[in-house]
Amino acid sequence: MTKFRWFILCFIILGAALAGFVGKSHFESKRKTVDQPPVPANKLSADTMKSVIHLQNGTSSQVVSNPETIPVLVNKQNKLPDHYKPQDLIYPDIPFTFKEKIEKRKMRAAAAAAIEELFAGANQDGVKLLGVSAYRSHEVQASLFNHYVKSDGYEAAKTYSAVPGTSEHETGLAIDVTGGDGKCAAEECFEGTGEAVWLQNHAAEYGFIIRYPKGKDAITGYKYEPWHLRYVGRKIAAEIMQSGITLEEYNNTTPVNN
């Protein structure tokens, strides 16, 4: 993501927060969810419905029926219910690249506790990290994606931004991070930094995976993002990271292939 795109994202999120757009929109979900334990490995069929949503480019996407489960698979083929909002969002006690206490700081409770431990572990190893962006509401994701469509067209936009409902940020289980100097936030220059190397080697110890690994874009649908962490729990994270696979491969699903 370029600095311009990152600026646009910050502008949209901050604007939504100031305007009270998030949480007060008539599109806001009124569903109530109940915390459930993680589903067993390789049980994607229990995680999805058979209802199919046809996207603009002619492909289809299943709607996940249990979006509150920790290892839920969300990608271009598996989308969240319309206007889904996690019910256990809290503010993790970690530093971010900005001072405002706004929604994109939030994560689901389990992920928030884990990211606090990850940041503490990194700090003990002399690695300083900053949060960049965590939870993103359906409305903010829609505004962001629509902006990119207007700017670059639909086909180009979906290569670097998620269609509303298919963004991991909407789950409250994902967070973008960067180094303590705040540079290379959600940018390609983060690759190869000491912080990126530390995350690759230690994220799984805290239940996180590098969600979009290098060389796996044909499977995940996205290019390498060493800054994008996804909480799945320690057991699953260890298996994924040690095996060098993706969440799609762990679930034995069809590659996204963009």
N, C-alpha and C positions, 0 to 999 in steps of 0.2 A: 504494500500500500504506500503510495507516495505521500510526501508531506502535505501536498494539497488535499488529497483525499482524507488524510488524518485531520486536517484543519476543518474540513467540511463535517466530518463525523462529530468532532467536539462542538462545533457550532450548532448542529442539529440537536444533539443531546442537551446541551446547556439551554438552548432556546425552548425546548420542550419542557424542561424542568421549571424554568422561570415563568412560563406561560400557564403552568398547571395542566399542560396537555396530557401528560402521563398520569393515569389514575383517575382522570375526570372525563376522559373522552367517552362518548356514548357507545364507542366500540369496545370499551373495557370489558374484559371477561368477568362474569359473575359466578363462574363455576367454582365449586369448592373441591379441593383435592385433599387426599389423605395420604400421609407418608406410608410407604410400603417398603419392605426390604428389597434389596437388589434381586433381579430375576436370575435364575441359574444361567450358566454359560451356554452359549449356542441355542438359546431359546427365543430367537427373534420372532417366531411366529406368535408367541404369547405377548409380544410387545407391539404388534401392529394390527390394524384393522384391514378389512378387504375393500373398504371404500377407497376409491381412487380419485385423485385430483389431477386434472390435465393442465399442465403448465403451458405458457405461451409458446414455447418452442416445440410443442407436440409430444414431449415426454410426459411420463406420469409419476406421481408420488403417492405413496401410501401414507395414511394418517396414523401416527402412533397412538395407541389406545391407552398406554400407561406412561405418560410423559413425566410423571413424578419419580419413576424408578431411576436410581443412580446411574446405571450403565446404559440408559436409553440411547439408541442410535438415532441421531438426527443428521440428515444430510440432504442432498438434492433429490433423493428418492424416498426419504422418510421424513415427513414434516410433522410439526406440532399441530395440535388442534387450533383452529382459528382463535387468535387473541388469548392464547394460553398464558397464564402468569403464575409462577411458583408462589406458594403461600408462605414459605419459610425464609424469605429473603432477609438478610441482615448485613450490617456493615462489618467486614473483617477488619481487624486492627492491624493494618499494614499501610505503609506509605504509598502514595500515588504520585503521578507526575503533575497533579493539580491539587489545589487546596480545598475546593468546593466539596461539600458533602452532598453529592447528588447521586442519582439512581445508578449510574454506571460503576459505582463503587461496590454495589451490593453483590452478594453471592448467596446461594442456598446454605443453610446452616452447616451441613456436613462439609461442604466444599470450603466454606469460610474458615472453619476450624483447621482444616488441612492446609490451606494456603498460609495461615499464620505460622504453622509449624514449619512449612517449607521455607518461608522467609527467614525464620529464626535459625534453621539449619544452615541456610546459605550464609547468613551473617556470621555464624560460628566458624565457617570455612573461609571467611574474609571476602565473601561475595555479596555485594550490595545490589538489591533488586528494588524495583518500583513497579507498582501496578499501573496499567495504562487504561484498560477498559474491561469491565466484567459483565454484569447483567445489562441487557439491552431489551427494552420492551418491544412488542410487536409493532406498535405505532412508530417508534423511533427507527426500527429496522426498515419499515415500509417507506418512511420519509427518506432515509439514507439511500436505499436501493432505487427509489424512483428518481432521485437526484442523479445517480450514476447512469440510469437509463436515458434520461434527457441529455446528459452530457456525452455519453459514449455509445448509446444504443443498447438494446437488451442483451444481445449475444456477447458483447464485450463486457458489459456490467456483471454478468453472472459468472465470469471467470475469476473475479476478485471480490465480489460481494454476493451475499446470500439473498435469495428470494425470501421475502417475509414468511416466517413460519419454518424456514429451513436453516436458520442461523443457530449455532450452538450457544451463542450469547443469550438467546432467549430462554435457555434452560436454566440459567443461573448456576451452571456447573463449569463454565469456561471463563478464562481470564487471559488477557494479553499482558505480558510483562516486558520490562526492559531493564537495562543496567541502571545503577545508582546515579549516573550522570544525566539520565533522562534522554540521552541521545539514541538515535536509531529506534525510536518507539514505533513498533509495528512496521519496520522497514527492513529491506533486504540486508542492510549493513549490520544488522544484529547477528547475522550468521557468522560463526567463527569467533565471536567474542568470548571472553572468559565466562561471562554469565550464561551464554548459550550452551557452552560446553558443559558447565556445571548442571544445567537443567537437563541436558541429554543424559547425563550420568546419574543424576540423583532424583529426578522428578517422581519416578515410580515409588521411591521409598516413602513418599507422602501421599500416594494414591493418584498421582497425575500422570498423564501421557502427553507426549508431543503429538498433538492430534493430526497434524498434516506433515508427515515425515518427508524427507528428501527422496525424490525418485518415485513417490507413490501417488503423484497427482492424477494418474489415469485411474486409480482406485478410489481416491477420496474426492476427486473433482476439484481440488485446490492445489496450488503450488506450495512448495515448502514454506512453512511458517514456524520457525524455531521458537517464536515468542508466544505461540498460542497453546496454552495448557488446558487440558480437559480432565476434570475429576471423574474417576470411574471406580475408585476404591483401590486399596493396596494390592489385593490378590490379583485382580484383573490387570491392573497397571503393570505389575511385575511380569506377568505372562506376556503382555503385549510388547513391552519395551525390551525384554530379554530375547524375545523371538524376532524382533525387528519387523513386526507386522502392524497393521492398522486396525482400527475398531471395526471397519467393514470386514476385514479378513478374519478377525476374531469371531465375528458373528456369521461367517460363511455366507455373506451376501454378495449379490452381483456388483461388480465394480461400477462406479458412477460413470466414468468415461466422459465427464462433462455433459 
